[in-house]
Amino acid sequence: MSLTRTDYPNIGETLFSGTLANGLRAAVLPRPGFLKKYAFFAANYGGVMRDFSIGGRRVASPEGVAHFLEHKLFDMPWGNALPLLSGRGAMPNAYTSDFITAYHFECVEGFYENLDTLLEFVSTPYFTAESVEKEQGIIGEEIGMTENDPGHALYYGLMRCLYEHCRVRDSIVGTAESIAAITPEILADCHRAFYAPSNMLLCVVGDVEPERVAEAAERILPRELSPVPEPDYGEPEGLEPFTERFTKEMDVSAPQFMFGVKLPPEGTGDELLRRKLTTALALRALAGTSSKLYTSMYSEGLIRSFWNEADWGPCAAYAVFGGEGREPETVLGRFLDAAKDVSERGFDAESFENCRRAEYGMRIRALGRASAVADSIARNSFAGCEALRSFELLPEIDRGECESFVREYLRPERTALSVILPRPRKD
């Protein structure tokens, strides 16, 4: 099929996109003259999607199965795809998040041959009892390492404060008990449901021919249009946190903290994309590195680092702030004071416009990273949004929208705090 061309003159980009007969979404961002080419093949499937229905049948899968499946898909009847791609000079990898699983590679030469291999191994389920048992040992070691990782404990401590039931509170890698329950049959069930072309997206960035990319997908992937699975995310939760505090002692040199709030995940199209942009701009204006809050806390020695981000999925969305500093409760108090001040007085007009320019510039720079562009296109497409529309919508967002965001969501009763403290020394 022919992909449709969309020009974005404000950023000098052209996107070729469309949906193939088997339901696969394809997106190609040509970069004439670029040496490196990047392919990104993603499933609308992540760690939270454990229970689902398809074809009238209900399936319940163990915690960690999406990540386990990602590891196993590189195995083929003829061997493993990783060394094959690496041997051709490509740089392959994969990752699983709460909401997406992606397989990707970057190369200079042999792109179309590597693309064929990527499409082949991701779409070919090959699971034996022996290989699953071996992988259980490997991932079991990975689980053991996460148990001693302060960053892992900090993040999931916050998620378990914010959410009572939503599976963002569960580790993507699973537990030793949950992965022991994974079988070849469970992997095949999940692959059949979530790795159907109709539940996937292929994005390519580089000096490539869009029609040739589409032809490869049509030639290698299953041709039938399969039903899309219906995940069961459980009962929706309100915006109040489940509990307010998590604290744990670990081997760290200074206290680490992360606090955050839940956001409504609902929405699609420009409405959702605008909400995401409003959130990003509000967080930058309130707590970014050029904000009054950040500079004052840093100059007083309250923080060594301080960052913020927001994430959005079909069942959960949240804004989080994290860093390292000697008094996490004081940092949270200062943050809430700053949010209250903005709620009552608003943002300074000049500072807000500087933040808008900084946010726009950051997103322009991200266009130079193929991995960031492809990930954004995939995540937004799965949510019904057009990622490159961000550059048209961002200039339209006004101070009032960002102030309303702060007023509505960044409130003390909506906030939870996770802290990792240094373990006391034994003299």
C-alpha positions as CSV (number, residue, x, y, z in Angstrom):
1,M,0.0,0.0,0.0
2,S,1.0,3.6,-0.4
3,L,1.8,5.6,2.8
4,T,0.3,9.1,3.1
5,R,2.7,12.0,3.2
6,T,2.3,14.7,5.9
7,D,4.6,17.7,5.9
8,Y,5.4,19.7,9.0
9,P,6.9,22.9,7.6
10,N,7.4,24.5,11.1
11,I,10.0,21.8,12.0
12,G,11.1,20.8,8.5
13,E,10.0,17.2,8.8
14,T,8.0,14.9,6.5
15,L,6.2,11.8,7.8
16,F,4.9,8.9,5.7
17,S,2.3,6.9,7.6
18,G,-0.6,4.6,7.1
19,T,-2.3,1.4,8.2
20,L,-1.6,-1.8,6.3
21,A,-4.2,-4.4,5.4
22,N,-3.2,-6.5,8.4
23,G,-3.8,-3.6,10.8
24,L,-0.1,-2.7,11.3
25,R,0.6,1.0,11.7
26,A,3.6,2.2,9.8
27,A,5.5,5.5,10.1
28,V,8.6,6.5,8.2
29,L,10.5,9.7,8.8
30,P,13.0,10.1,5.9
31,R,16.3,11.7,6.7
32,P,18.0,12.1,3.3
33,G,21.8,12.0,3.5
34,F,21.9,10.6,7.0
35,L,24.3,7.6,7.4
36,K,22.5,5.9,10.4
37,K,19.2,4.3,10.0
38,Y,16.9,3.3,12.8
39,A,14.0,0.8,13.0
40,F,11.6,0.5,15.9
41,F,9.0,-2.2,16.1
42,A,6.6,-1.8,19.1
43,A,3.7,-3.7,20.6
44,N,0.9,-1.9,22.4
45,Y,1.7,-4.2,25.3
46,G,3.4,-3.6,28.7
47,G,3.7,-4.8,32.2
48,V,0.2,-3.6,33.3
49,M,-1.6,-5.7,30.6
50,R,-1.7,-9.0,32.4
51,D,-5.4,-9.8,32.3
52,F,-7.2,-9.5,29.0
53,S,-10.0,-10.9,26.7
54,I,-9.7,-11.8,23.1
55,G,-12.1,-13.7,20.9
56,G,-14.5,-14.2,23.8
57,R,-11.8,-15.9,25.9
58,R,-10.4,-14.4,29.1
59,V,-6.7,-14.8,29.9
60,A,-4.9,-14.1,33.2
61,S,-1.1,-14.0,33.0
62,P,1.6,-13.8,35.7
63,E,3.4,-10.6,36.8
64,G,6.5,-10.1,34.6
65,V,5.2,-12.0,31.5
66,A,5.6,-9.0,29.1
67,H,9.2,-8.5,30.0
68,F,9.9,-12.3,29.9
69,L,8.3,-12.5,26.5
70,E,10.5,-9.7,25.3
71,H,13.6,-11.7,26.3
72,K,12.4,-14.9,24.6
73,L,11.4,-13.4,21.2
74,F,15.0,-13.2,20.1
75,D,15.1,-17.0,20.1
76,M,14.4,-18.6,16.7
77,P,14.4,-22.2,15.4
78,W,17.7,-21.3,13.7
79,G,19.3,-19.6,16.6
80,N,19.3,-16.2,18.3
81,A,18.7,-13.0,16.4
82,L,20.9,-10.7,18.6
83,P,24.3,-12.1,17.4
84,L,23.0,-12.2,13.8
85,L,22.1,-8.5,13.8
86,S,25.3,-7.6,15.7
87,G,27.4,-9.6,13.3
88,R,26.1,-7.4,10.5
89,G,27.2,-4.3,12.3
90,A,23.7,-3.4,13.7
91,M,23.1,-2.3,17.3
92,P,19.9,-4.2,18.4
93,N,18.1,-4.0,21.7
94,A,14.7,-4.1,23.3
95,Y,12.8,-2.9,26.3
96,T,9.5,-3.3,28.2
97,S,7.7,-0.6,30.1
98,D,4.4,-0.5,31.8
99,F,2.6,0.4,28.6
100,I,4.8,-0.6,25.6
101,T,7.3,-3.3,24.4
102,A,9.8,-2.3,21.7
103,Y,12.5,-3.9,19.6
104,H,14.9,-1.8,17.7
105,F,18.2,-1.5,15.9
106,E,20.5,1.1,14.4
107,C,22.8,0.5,11.5
108,V,24.7,2.2,8.7
109,E,24.7,-0.7,6.1
110,G,22.4,-3.6,5.4
111,F,19.3,-1.8,6.7
112,Y,16.7,-3.7,4.7
113,E,18.2,-7.1,5.5
114,N,18.3,-6.2,9.2
115,L,14.7,-4.9,8.9
116,D,13.6,-8.3,7.6
117,T,15.3,-10.0,10.5
118,L,13.6,-7.7,13.0
119,L,10.2,-8.3,11.6
120,E,10.8,-12.1,11.4
121,F,11.9,-12.7,14.9
122,V,9.4,-10.5,16.6
123,S,6.5,-12.1,14.7
124,T,7.7,-15.7,15.2
125,P,6.9,-17.3,18.6
126,Y,9.4,-20.0,19.4
127,F,9.2,-21.2,23.0
128,T,10.5,-24.6,24.4
129,A,10.2,-25.8,27.9
130,E,14.0,-26.0,28.1
131,S,14.6,-22.4,26.9
132,V,11.8,-21.0,29.2
133,E,13.4,-22.8,32.2
134,K,16.8,-21.3,31.3
135,E,15.3,-17.8,31.0
136,Q,13.7,-18.2,34.4
137,G,17.1,-18.5,35.9
138,I,18.5,-15.5,34.0
139,I,15.5,-13.2,34.9
140,G,15.6,-14.6,38.5
141,E,19.1,-13.1,38.8
142,E,17.8,-9.8,37.3
143,I,15.1,-9.8,39.9
144,G,17.6,-10.3,42.7
145,M,19.6,-7.3,41.5
146,T,16.6,-5.0,41.4
147,E,15.9,-5.9,45.1
148,N,19.2,-4.2,45.9
149,D,18.7,-1.2,43.6
150,P,17.7,2.0,45.4
151,G,16.2,3.5,42.3
152,H,13.9,0.5,41.8
153,A,12.8,0.6,45.4
154,L,12.3,4.4,45.3
155,Y,10.1,4.3,42.2
156,Y,7.9,1.3,43.2
157,G,7.7,2.8,46.7
158,L,6.0,5.8,45.1
159,M,3.8,3.8,42.8
160,R,2.6,1.7,45.7
161,C,1.8,4.9,47.6
162,L,-0.2,6.4,44.7
163,Y,-2.0,3.3,43.5
164,E,-3.9,0.7,45.5
165,H,-4.7,-1.8,42.7
166,C,-3.4,-0.5,39.4
167,R,-0.5,-2.7,38.2
168,V,1.9,0.1,37.7
169,R,2.6,-0.7,41.4
170,D,4.0,-4.1,40.3
171,S,7.5,-4.6,39.0
172,I,7.8,-5.0,35.3
173,V,10.3,-7.9,35.8
174,G,8.0,-9.7,38.1
175,T,8.9,-11.7,41.2
176,A,10.7,-15.1,41.6
177,E,7.4,-16.7,42.3
178,S,5.5,-15.1,39.4
179,I,8.1,-15.9,36.7
180,A,8.2,-19.5,37.9
181,A,4.6,-19.8,36.8
182,I,5.4,-18.8,33.2
183,T,5.1,-21.6,30.6
184,P,5.5,-21.8,26.8
185,E,1.7,-21.9,26.5
186,I,1.3,-18.6,28.5
187,L,4.0,-16.9,26.3
188,A,2.2,-18.2,23.2
189,D,-1.1,-16.9,24.4
190,C,0.3,-13.4,25.1
191,H,2.2,-13.3,21.8
192,R,-0.9,-14.3,19.8
193,A,-2.9,-11.6,21.4
194,F,-0.6,-8.6,21.7
195,Y,1.9,-9.2,18.9
196,A,-0.8,-9.3,16.1
197,P,0.1,-6.6,13.5
198,S,-3.2,-4.8,14.4
199,N,-1.7,-4.1,17.9
200,M,1.7,-3.0,16.7
201,L,3.5,-0.1,15.0
202,L,6.7,0.0,12.9
203,C,8.6,3.3,12.8
204,V,11.7,3.9,10.7
205,V,13.9,7.0,10.8
206,G,16.7,7.6,8.3
207,D,17.6,7.7,4.6
208,V,15.2,5.0,3.5
209,E,12.4,4.5,1.0
210,P,9.0,4.5,2.7
211,E,7.4,2.2,0.2
212,R,10.1,-0.4,0.6
213,V,9.6,-0.4,4.4
214,A,5.9,-1.0,3.9
215,E,6.6,-3.8,1.4
216,A,8.9,-5.6,3.9
217,A,6.1,-5.5,6.5
218,E,3.5,-6.8,4.1
219,R,5.8,-9.5,2.9
220,I,7.0,-10.9,6.3
221,L,4.2,-10.3,8.8
222,P,1.0,-12.2,9.0
223,R,-1.5,-11.0,6.4
224,E,-4.7,-11.5,8.3
225,L,-6.4,-8.8,10.3
226,S,-6.5,-10.2,13.9
227,P,-8.7,-8.9,16.7
228,V,-7.2,-6.5,19.1
229,P,-7.0,-7.7,22.8
230,E,-9.1,-6.0,25.4
231,P,-6.9,-5.5,28.6
232,D,-8.7,-5.6,31.9
233,Y,-7.1,-2.8,34.1
234,G,-9.4,-3.3,37.0
235,E,-11.5,-0.7,38.8
236,P,-10.5,2.9,38.0
237,E,-8.9,4.7,41.0
238,G,-9.5,8.3,42.1
239,L,-6.8,10.9,42.2
240,E,-6.2,10.7,46.0
241,P,-3.1,8.6,46.9
242,F,-3.6,5.2,48.5
243,T,-1.1,6.1,51.2
244,E,1.1,9.1,51.7
245,R,4.6,7.8,52.7
246,F,7.1,5.1,51.9
247,T,10.5,4.9,53.6
248,K,13.3,2.3,53.4
249,E,16.9,2.2,54.5
250,M,19.5,1.0,51.9
251,D,23.1,1.4,51.0
252,V,23.0,5.0,49.7
253,S,25.3,7.9,50.6
254,A,22.6,10.5,50.9
255,P,18.7,10.5,51.1
256,Q,17.0,9.9,47.8
257,F,13.4,11.0,47.3
258,M,10.6,10.9,44.8
259,F,7.2,12.4,45.2
260,G,4.2,12.7,42.8
261,V,0.6,13.0,42.0
262,K,-1.9,11.0,39.9
263,L,-3.4,12.5,36.8
264,P,-6.4,11.5,34.8
265,P,-5.3,9.1,32.0
266,E,-8.4,9.5,29.9
267,G,-8.4,11.2,26.5
268,T,-7.2,10.9,23.0
269,G,-6.1,13.0,20.0
270,D,-5.2,16.6,20.3
271,E,-7.1,16.9,23.6
272,L,-4.8,14.4,25.3
273,L,-1.7,15.7,23.5
274,R,-2.4,19.2,24.7
275,R,-2.9,17.9,28.3
276,K,0.5,16.2,28.1
277,L,2.2,19.4,26.8
278,T,0.4,21.6,29.4
279,T,1.7,19.2,32.1
280,A,5.3,19.3,30.8
281,L,5.3,23.1,30.5
282,A,3.8,23.5,34.0
283,L,6.4,21.2,35.6
284,R,9.2,23.1,33.9
285,A,7.9,26.5,34.9
286,L,7.3,25.4,38.5
287,A,10.3,23.1,39.2
288,G,12.6,23.2,36.2
289,T,16.3,24.0,36.6
290,S,15.7,27.7,35.9
291,S,12.8,28.0,38.3
292,K,12.9,30.1,41.5
293,L,12.1,26.9,43.4
294,Y,15.0,25.0,42.0
295,T,17.6,27.7,42.2
296,S,16.7,28.6,45.8
297,M,16.8,25.0,47.1
298,Y,20.1,24.3,45.3
299,S,21.8,27.5,46.6
300,E,20.7,26.5,50.2
301,G,22.1,23.0,49.8
302,L,18.7,21.4,50.1
303,I,19.1,19.4,46.9
304,R,22.0,17.9,45.0
305,S,19.7,17.1,42.1
306,F,16.0,17.7,41.3
307,W,14.2,16.5,38.2
308,N,10.6,16.0,37.0
309,E,8.7,14.0,34.4
310,A,5.2,12.8,33.6
311,D,4.1,9.5,32.2
312,W,0.8,8.5,30.6
313,G,-0.8,5.2,29.9
314,P,-4.3,3.7,29.3
315,C,-4.9,3.0,33.0
316,A,-2.6,5.4,34.8
317,A,-0.9,8.8,34.5
318,Y,1.2,10.7,37.0
319,A,3.7,13.5,37.5
320,V,6.7,12.8,39.6
321,F,9.6,14.8,41.0
322,G,12.8,13.2,42.3
323,G,16.3,13.9,43.4
324,E,18.8,13.7,46.2
325,G,19.0,15.9,49.3
326,R,19.4,15.8,53.0
327,E,15.8,16.8,53.9
328,P,13.2,15.2,51.6
329,E,10.3,16.4,53.7
330,T,11.6,20.0,53.6
331,V,11.9,19.7,49.8
332,L,8.4,18.5,49.5
333,G,7.2,21.3,51.7
334,R,9.0,23.9,49.6
335,F,7.5,22.4,46.5
336,L,4.0,22.6,47.8
337,D,4.5,26.2,49.0
338,A,5.7,27.1,45.5
339,A,2.6,25.3,43.9
340,K,0.3,27.2,46.3
341,D,1.9,30.5,45.3
342,V,1.4,29.8,41.6
343,S,-2.2,28.7,42.4
344,E,-2.8,32.1,44.0
345,R,-0.6,34.5,42.0
346,G,0.1,32.7,38.8
347,F,3.4,32.4,36.9
348,D,5.6,35.3,36.0
349,A,4.8,36.1,32.4
350,E,8.4,36.6,31.2
351,S,9.7,33.5,33.0
352,F,6.8,31.4,31.6
353,E,7.6,32.4,28.0
354,N,11.3,31.5,28.6
355,C,10.1,28.1,29.8
356,R,8.0,27.7,26.7
357,R,11.0,28.5,24.5
358,A,13.2,26.0,26.5
359,E,10.5,23.3,26.2
360,Y,10.2,23.9,22.5
361,G,14.0,23.8,22.0
362,M,14.3,20.6,24.0
363,R,11.8,18.9,21.8
364,I,13.5,20.2,18.6
365,R,16.8,18.7,19.9
366,A,15.0,15.4,20.6
367,L,14.1,15.2,16.9
368,G,17.8,14.6,16.3
369,R,17.7,11.4,18.3
370,A,15.9,8.7,16.2
371,S,15.2,6.6,19.3
372,A,13.4,9.4,21.0
373,V,11.3,10.3,17.9
374,A,10.3,6.7,17.2
375,D,9.3,6.1,20.9
376,S,7.2,9.2,20.9
377,I,5.5,8.4,17.6
378,A,4.6,4.9,18.9
379,R,3.4,5.9,22.3
380,N,1.3,8.7,21.0
381,S,-0.1,6.7,18.1
382,F,-1.2,3.9,20.6
383,A,-3.0,6.7,22.5
384,G,-4.7,8.1,19.4
385,C,-2.3,11.2,19.2
386,E,-0.1,12.5,16.5
387,A,3.3,13.1,18.1
388,L,4.6,15.8,15.6
389,R,1.5,17.9,16.3
390,S,3.3,18.8,19.5
391,F,5.1,21.6,17.7
392,E,1.9,23.2,16.5
393,L,0.1,22.9,19.9
394,L,2.9,24.0,22.3
395,P,2.9,27.6,21.2
396,E,-0.9,27.8,21.7
397,I,-0.8,26.8,25.4
398,D,-1.2,29.8,27.7
399,R,-0.3,30.5,31.3
400,G,-3.8,30.1,32.5
401,E,-3.9,26.4,31.4
402,C,-0.6,25.7,33.3
403,E,-1.8,27.6,36.3
404,S,-5.0,25.6,36.3
405,F,-3.0,22.4,36.2
406,V,-1.0,23.4,39.2
407,R,-4.1,24.5,41.1
408,E,-6.0,21.3,40.4
409,Y,-3.4,18.6,40.7
410,L,-0.4,19.8,42.7
411,R,-2.0,19.9,46.1
412,P,-0.9,18.5,49.5
413,E,-3.8,16.0,49.8
414,R,-3.0,14.6,46.3
415,T,0.8,14.1,47.0
416,A,2.7,11.0,48.1
417,L,6.4,10.8,49.0
418,S,8.9,7.9,48.7
419,V,12.3,8.1,50.5
420,I,15.4,5.9,50.6
421,L,17.5,6.7,53.6
422,P,21.2,5.8,54.2
423,R,21.5,2.6,56.2
424,P,22.9,3.4,59.7
425,R,26.6,2.5,60.0
426,K,27.5,-0.3,62.3
427,D,30.4,0.8,64.5
